[in-house]
Amino acid sequence: MSPHSRASSNSSDLPMVETAQRARAESLIAEEESLKHKEAQSSTLSLHPAFYILSWIFFSNFTILFNKWLIDNAGFPIILTCWHLAFATAATQLLARTTKLLDSRKSLPINGRFFVRTIIPIGFLYSGSLVCSNVVYLYLSVSFIQMLKSASPVVVLFFSWLWGMADPTMTQLFNILLIVFGVGLASYGEVGFSWVGFMFQCGGIVFEAMRLVLIQIMLSSEGLKMDPLVSLYYYAPVCAIMNFIVALASEIPKFQIQHAWDAGLLMLLLNALVAFMLNVASVCLIGKTSGLVMTLTGIFKSILLVIVSVIIWQTQVTLLQGFGYSIALFGLCWYSLGKEQLQQCYQLITSTSLGKSAMAPERRRWIILFGVLCFISIITAVGIWRGPSAVKKATDMFPSLFGSE
């Protein structure tokens, strides 16, 4: 081939190369614009983490208060637990077929062996935890139950040591002694103490601790994970059957359909829906905030629940109880966060100028918000601590809000 013909062929190929490059560039620009559009759309549709946190606090505390009210008025806590689990079974089956909220379950190796060795044992412990947690409302106040629940990490840590999942340290032993001492003071100061209720609550804590450790052994050790909604998808049917067997031997012989009518079918439906929404809120909250914010939010949620329950039921809280509960919460913070994170929080809070610190604005807002909420909680608690007379004065001052007897 002559140089002239080679040059002409190269020159004829240039427009084709330029066209291909131009098409590739236009394709990349289109993809980039599409990604930007999707990111803008997702950022528009996504909600602030505060919404998920407030939803979790609301549904968690509302579920507990609703259960307490319903059990006090209607009784039959085991049958109520069965109803919750039956509703959760139907709801998770519906969500699995109509939404993508439970698509993570497809990555789990579900077979007969996995079901028998993992789902059933964990479901049995979950069932025991739910039964004990609801039966205890017949004997103890919500505020005292929350104080006892602050000892849950101690039991989880104990079973972790027992199964060789963790090695004991002096720091952990100190945390355990501090939490146990605080819970002991709170129990000693309880006016309406009941040994039956105390044993049921201890049983619920033990069942839940064993369940968490068993999940860590059977699921986490194999690299498997279940969010709360997927867990409910598998455990709810198993727990419903187990709870029904327990109810068959204890409450069903005394139960009549009139009891359900007296409680109100709409109330029962709403109660099951609220309990189920707590699991949905837990799923939505996962990955939205840091562990520090979750720990502080959980402690605030517990304090808020104690205060609200005292207002509703006018439960008497002694000074010794409050002191013991404060010690237990401090031990819980120390156990959950550790010395370094607590020192970091202290340094950030006591900083001379928050605006000049290197702290991220988002983190600064959370710390300030938590401080304000704690201040409001303390002021409210002090007002309630003055006794039922403070509540009576409020009801006398605003009879239209609280109703008249």
C-alpha positions as CSV (number, residue, x, y, z in Angstrom):
1,M,0.0,0.0,0.0
2,S,1.3,3.4,-1.0
3,P,1.8,6.3,1.5
4,H,-0.9,8.3,-0.1
5,S,-3.5,5.5,0.2
6,R,-2.5,4.8,3.8
7,A,-2.9,8.5,4.6
8,S,-6.3,8.7,3.0
9,S,-7.5,5.6,4.9
10,N,-6.3,7.1,8.2
11,S,-8.0,10.4,7.4
12,S,-11.3,8.6,6.6
13,D,-11.1,6.8,10.0
14,L,-10.7,10.0,12.0
15,P,-14.4,11.0,11.8
16,M,-15.4,7.5,13.0
17,V,-13.1,7.8,16.0
18,E,-14.2,11.3,16.8
19,T,-17.9,10.1,16.6
20,A,-17.2,7.2,18.9
21,Q,-15.4,9.4,21.4
22,R,-18.2,12.0,21.3
23,A,-20.8,9.3,21.9
24,R,-18.8,7.9,24.8
25,A,-18.4,11.3,26.3
26,E,-22.1,12.0,25.9
27,S,-22.9,8.7,27.5
28,L,-20.7,9.4,30.5
29,I,-22.3,12.9,30.9
30,A,-25.7,11.3,30.8
31,E,-24.8,8.7,33.4
32,E,-23.3,11.4,35.6
33,E,-26.4,13.5,35.4
34,S,-28.5,10.4,36.1
35,L,-26.5,9.7,39.2
36,K,-26.8,13.3,40.4
37,H,-30.5,13.2,39.8
38,K,-30.8,10.0,41.8
39,E,-28.7,11.4,44.6
40,A,-30.7,14.5,44.7
41,Q,-33.9,12.5,44.7
42,S,-32.7,10.2,47.5
43,S,-31.5,13.1,49.6
44,T,-34.9,14.8,49.1
45,L,-36.8,11.7,50.1
46,S,-34.5,10.7,53.0
47,L,-35.5,12.0,56.4
48,H,-33.3,13.5,59.1
49,P,-31.9,10.9,61.6
50,A,-33.7,12.8,64.4
51,F,-37.0,11.6,62.9
52,Y,-36.0,7.9,63.1
53,I,-34.7,8.4,66.7
54,L,-37.9,10.1,67.8
55,S,-39.9,7.4,66.1
56,W,-38.0,4.7,67.9
57,I,-38.4,6.5,71.3
58,F,-42.1,7.0,70.7
59,F,-43.0,3.5,69.6
60,S,-40.8,1.9,72.3
61,N,-42.2,3.8,75.2
62,F,-45.7,3.8,73.8
63,T,-45.7,0.0,73.4
64,I,-44.6,-0.4,77.1
65,L,-47.2,2.1,78.4
66,F,-49.9,0.6,76.2
67,N,-49.2,-2.9,77.3
68,K,-49.2,-1.9,81.0
69,W,-52.5,-0.1,80.6
70,L,-54.1,-3.0,78.6
71,I,-52.9,-5.7,81.0
72,D,-54.0,-3.7,84.1
73,N,-57.5,-3.4,82.6
74,A,-58.0,-6.7,80.7
75,G,-55.4,-9.1,82.1
76,F,-54.3,-12.2,80.2
77,P,-50.7,-11.1,79.4
78,I,-49.7,-14.4,77.7
79,I,-52.8,-14.3,75.4
80,L,-51.9,-10.7,74.6
81,T,-48.4,-11.8,73.7
82,C,-49.8,-14.5,71.4
83,W,-52.0,-11.9,69.7
84,H,-48.9,-9.7,69.1
85,L,-47.0,-12.5,67.6
86,A,-49.9,-13.7,65.4
87,F,-50.3,-10.1,64.1
88,A,-46.5,-9.8,63.5
89,T,-46.5,-13.1,61.6
90,A,-49.3,-11.9,59.3
91,A,-47.7,-8.4,58.9
92,T,-44.2,-9.7,58.1
93,Q,-45.6,-12.2,55.6
94,L,-47.4,-9.3,53.9
95,L,-44.4,-7.1,53.9
96,A,-42.2,-9.9,52.5
97,R,-44.5,-10.2,49.5
98,T,-45.2,-6.5,48.8
99,T,-42.0,-4.6,49.8
100,K,-38.3,-4.9,49.9
101,L,-37.9,-4.4,53.6
102,L,-37.2,-8.1,54.2
103,D,-35.1,-8.9,51.1
104,S,-32.0,-9.4,53.3
105,R,-33.6,-12.7,54.4
106,K,-32.7,-14.2,51.0
107,S,-29.0,-14.2,51.9
108,L,-29.6,-16.6,54.9
109,P,-29.1,-20.3,54.3
110,I,-32.5,-21.3,55.6
111,N,-33.0,-25.1,55.6
112,G,-34.3,-27.8,57.9
113,R,-31.0,-28.1,59.9
114,F,-30.6,-24.3,60.3
115,F,-34.3,-24.0,61.3
116,V,-34.0,-26.7,64.0
117,R,-30.6,-25.8,65.3
118,T,-31.0,-22.0,65.2
119,I,-34.5,-20.6,64.7
120,I,-36.3,-22.9,67.2
121,P,-33.9,-22.5,70.2
122,I,-33.7,-18.7,69.7
123,G,-37.4,-18.6,69.3
124,F,-37.9,-20.5,72.5
125,L,-35.8,-18.0,74.4
126,Y,-37.5,-15.1,72.7
127,S,-40.9,-16.5,73.7
128,G,-39.8,-16.9,77.3
129,S,-38.5,-13.3,77.3
130,L,-41.8,-11.9,75.9
131,V,-44.0,-13.9,78.3
132,C,-42.0,-12.8,81.4
133,S,-41.8,-9.2,80.2
134,N,-45.6,-9.0,79.9
135,V,-46.6,-11.0,83.0
136,V,-44.4,-8.7,85.2
137,Y,-46.8,-5.8,84.5
138,L,-49.3,-7.5,86.8
139,Y,-47.0,-7.2,89.8
140,L,-44.6,-4.2,89.3
141,S,-44.7,-0.6,88.2
142,V,-43.3,0.5,84.9
143,S,-40.7,2.7,86.6
144,F,-39.4,-0.1,88.8
145,I,-39.3,-2.5,85.8
146,Q,-37.1,0.0,83.9
147,M,-34.8,0.3,86.8
148,L,-34.4,-3.5,86.9
149,K,-33.8,-3.6,83.1
150,S,-30.7,-1.5,83.6
151,A,-29.0,-4.7,84.9
152,S,-29.5,-6.5,81.5
153,P,-26.0,-5.8,80.2
154,V,-24.6,-7.5,83.4
155,V,-26.5,-10.7,82.6
156,V,-25.5,-10.6,78.9
157,L,-21.9,-10.2,79.9
158,F,-22.1,-13.1,82.4
159,F,-23.4,-15.5,79.8
160,S,-20.8,-14.3,77.4
161,W,-18.2,-15.3,79.9
162,L,-20.0,-18.6,80.6
163,W,-20.0,-19.5,76.9
164,G,-16.4,-18.3,76.3
165,M,-17.5,-15.4,74.0
166,A,-15.6,-12.8,76.1
167,D,-12.8,-12.8,78.7
168,P,-13.5,-11.0,82.1
169,T,-11.5,-7.9,82.9
170,M,-11.2,-5.8,86.0
171,T,-12.9,-2.9,84.3
172,Q,-15.9,-5.1,83.4
173,L,-16.1,-6.4,87.0
174,F,-16.1,-2.9,88.3
175,N,-18.9,-2.0,85.9
176,I,-20.9,-5.0,87.0
177,L,-20.5,-4.2,90.7
178,L,-21.6,-0.6,90.1
179,I,-24.7,-1.5,88.1
180,V,-25.7,-4.3,90.5
181,F,-25.2,-1.9,93.5
182,G,-27.4,0.7,91.8
183,V,-30.1,-1.8,90.9
184,G,-29.9,-3.2,94.5
185,L,-30.5,0.3,96.0
186,A,-33.4,0.9,93.6
187,S,-35.0,-2.4,94.6
188,Y,-34.5,-1.8,98.3
189,G,-36.2,1.6,97.9
190,E,-39.2,0.2,96.0
191,V,-42.4,0.7,97.9
192,G,-44.6,-1.7,96.0
193,F,-42.0,-4.5,95.9
194,S,-43.3,-8.0,94.8
195,W,-41.1,-11.1,94.9
196,V,-43.3,-12.7,92.2
197,G,-42.9,-9.7,89.9
198,F,-39.2,-9.5,90.7
199,M,-38.6,-13.1,89.7
200,F,-40.6,-12.7,86.5
201,Q,-38.5,-9.7,85.5
202,C,-35.3,-11.5,86.3
203,G,-36.5,-14.4,84.2
204,G,-37.2,-12.1,81.3
205,I,-33.7,-10.6,81.6
206,V,-32.1,-14.0,81.7
207,F,-34.1,-15.3,78.7
208,E,-33.2,-12.2,76.7
209,A,-29.5,-12.4,77.6
210,M,-29.4,-16.0,76.6
211,R,-31.1,-15.2,73.3
212,L,-28.6,-12.4,72.5
213,V,-25.6,-14.7,73.3
214,L,-27.1,-17.5,71.3
215,I,-27.6,-15.2,68.3
216,Q,-23.9,-14.2,68.6
217,I,-22.9,-17.8,68.7
218,M,-25.1,-19.2,66.0
219,L,-25.4,-16.3,63.6
220,S,-22.6,-13.7,64.1
221,S,-19.9,-16.4,64.3
222,E,-20.9,-17.6,60.8
223,G,-21.1,-14.1,59.4
224,L,-24.9,-14.0,59.3
225,K,-27.0,-11.0,60.3
226,M,-30.7,-10.5,60.9
227,D,-32.2,-7.1,61.4
228,P,-35.2,-6.9,63.8
229,L,-37.8,-7.2,61.0
230,V,-36.2,-10.3,59.5
231,S,-35.8,-11.8,62.9
232,L,-39.5,-11.2,63.6
233,Y,-40.3,-12.9,60.2
234,Y,-38.7,-16.1,61.3
235,Y,-39.3,-16.1,65.1
236,A,-42.8,-14.8,65.3
237,P,-44.5,-18.0,64.0
238,V,-42.4,-20.2,66.3
239,C,-43.0,-17.9,69.3
240,A,-46.7,-17.7,68.6
241,I,-47.0,-21.5,68.7
242,M,-44.9,-21.8,71.9
243,N,-46.8,-19.0,73.6
244,F,-50.1,-20.6,72.6
245,I,-49.1,-23.8,74.3
246,V,-48.2,-21.9,77.5
247,A,-51.5,-20.0,77.3
248,L,-53.4,-23.2,76.7
249,A,-52.3,-24.5,80.1
250,S,-52.6,-21.2,82.0
251,E,-54.9,-18.5,80.7
252,I,-57.1,-20.0,77.9
253,P,-59.3,-22.1,80.4
254,K,-60.2,-18.8,82.1
255,F,-60.5,-16.7,79.0
256,Q,-63.9,-15.8,77.4
257,I,-64.5,-13.9,74.2
258,Q,-66.3,-11.3,76.3
259,H,-62.9,-10.3,77.7
260,A,-61.8,-9.3,74.2
261,W,-64.9,-7.3,73.7
262,D,-64.4,-5.6,77.0
263,A,-60.9,-4.7,76.2
264,G,-62.0,-3.3,72.8
265,L,-61.2,-4.9,69.4
266,L,-60.0,-1.6,68.1
267,M,-57.7,-1.2,71.1
268,L,-56.3,-4.7,70.6
269,L,-55.7,-4.0,66.9
270,L,-54.0,-0.7,67.7
271,N,-51.9,-2.3,70.4
272,A,-50.6,-5.0,68.1
273,L,-49.9,-2.4,65.4
274,V,-47.9,-0.2,67.8
275,A,-45.9,-3.2,68.9
276,F,-45.1,-4.1,65.3
277,M,-44.2,-0.6,64.4
278,L,-41.6,-0.7,67.0
279,N,-39.7,-3.3,65.0
280,V,-40.1,-1.3,61.8
281,A,-38.7,1.8,63.6
282,S,-35.8,-0.3,64.8
283,V,-35.0,-1.4,61.3
284,C,-35.2,2.1,59.9
285,L,-32.9,3.4,62.7
286,I,-30.1,0.9,62.0
287,G,-27.2,2.7,60.4
288,K,-28.7,6.1,60.7
289,T,-26.8,7.2,63.8
290,S,-23.6,6.3,65.7
291,G,-23.3,4.0,68.6
292,L,-22.7,6.9,70.9
293,V,-25.9,8.6,70.0
294,M,-27.8,5.3,70.2
295,T,-26.5,4.7,73.8
296,L,-27.3,8.2,75.0
297,T,-30.7,8.0,73.3
298,G,-31.5,4.7,74.9
299,I,-30.6,6.1,78.4
300,F,-32.8,9.2,77.8
301,K,-35.6,6.9,76.5
302,S,-35.5,4.9,79.8
303,I,-35.5,8.1,81.9
304,L,-38.3,9.5,79.9
305,L,-40.4,6.3,80.3
306,V,-39.9,6.4,84.1
307,I,-41.0,10.0,84.3
308,V,-44.1,9.5,82.1
309,S,-45.1,6.3,84.0
310,V,-44.9,8.2,87.3
311,I,-47.1,10.9,85.9
312,I,-49.7,8.5,84.5
313,W,-49.9,6.1,87.4
314,Q,-48.7,8.5,90.1
315,T,-46.1,5.9,91.2
316,Q,-44.2,6.8,94.4
317,V,-40.5,7.0,93.7
318,T,-38.3,7.3,96.8
319,L,-35.1,9.2,97.0
320,L,-33.2,6.0,97.5
321,Q,-34.6,4.5,94.3
322,G,-33.6,7.6,92.3
323,F,-30.1,7.5,93.7
324,G,-29.7,3.8,93.0
325,Y,-31.1,4.2,89.5
326,S,-28.7,7.1,88.8
327,I,-25.8,4.9,89.9
328,A,-27.0,2.1,87.6
329,L,-27.3,4.4,84.7
330,F,-23.9,5.8,85.2
331,G,-22.5,2.3,85.3
332,L,-24.4,1.5,82.2
333,C,-22.9,4.5,80.4
334,W,-19.4,3.5,81.5
335,Y,-20.0,-0.1,80.3
336,S,-21.5,0.9,77.0
337,L,-19.2,3.8,76.0
338,G,-16.0,3.2,77.9
339,K,-13.7,5.6,79.6
340,E,-12.2,7.2,76.5
341,Q,-15.6,8.1,74.9
342,L,-16.9,9.5,78.2
343,Q,-13.8,11.6,78.5
344,Q,-14.3,12.8,74.9
345,C,-17.9,13.7,75.6
346,Y,-16.8,15.6,78.8
347,Q,-14.2,17.5,77.0
348,L,-16.6,18.4,74.2
349,I,-19.3,19.6,76.6
350,T,-16.9,21.5,78.9
351,S,-15.1,23.1,75.9
352,T,-14.8,26.9,76.3
353,S,-16.1,27.5,72.8
354,L,-18.2,25.0,70.9
355,G,-18.0,27.1,67.8
356,K,-14.1,26.9,67.7
357,S,-13.9,23.2,68.4
358,A,-13.1,20.7,65.7
359,M,-16.3,18.9,66.4
360,A,-18.6,18.3,63.5
361,P,-21.7,20.5,63.5
362,E,-24.0,17.4,63.3
363,R,-22.4,15.9,66.4
364,R,-22.4,19.3,68.2
365,R,-26.2,19.6,67.6
366,W,-26.8,16.1,69.0
367,I,-24.8,16.8,72.2
368,I,-26.6,20.1,72.8
369,L,-30.0,18.5,72.1
370,F,-29.2,15.7,74.5
371,G,-28.1,18.2,77.2
372,V,-31.3,20.1,76.8
373,L,-33.4,17.0,77.0
374,C,-31.5,15.8,80.1
375,F,-32.1,19.2,81.7
376,I,-35.8,19.1,81.0
377,S,-36.0,15.5,82.3
378,I,-34.3,16.5,85.6
379,I,-36.6,19.5,86.1
380,T,-39.6,17.3,85.4
381,A,-38.4,14.6,87.7
382,V,-37.9,17.1,90.5
383,G,-41.4,18.3,90.0
384,I,-42.8,14.8,90.1
385,W,-40.7,13.9,93.1
386,R,-42.7,16.4,95.2
387,G,-45.3,13.7,95.3
388,P,-48.8,13.1,93.8
389,S,-49.8,16.6,95.1
390,A,-47.9,18.1,92.2
391,V,-49.9,16.1,89.7
392,K,-53.1,16.9,91.6
393,K,-52.3,20.6,91.3
394,A,-51.8,20.3,87.6
395,T,-55.1,18.5,87.1
396,D,-56.9,21.1,89.2
397,M,-55.3,23.9,87.2
398,F,-56.2,22.4,83.8
399,P,-59.4,20.4,84.3
400,S,-60.3,20.6,80.7
401,L,-57.1,18.8,79.7
402,F,-57.1,16.1,82.3
403,G,-60.8,15.6,82.7
404,S,-62.8,15.6,85.9
405,E,-63.8,12.7,88.1
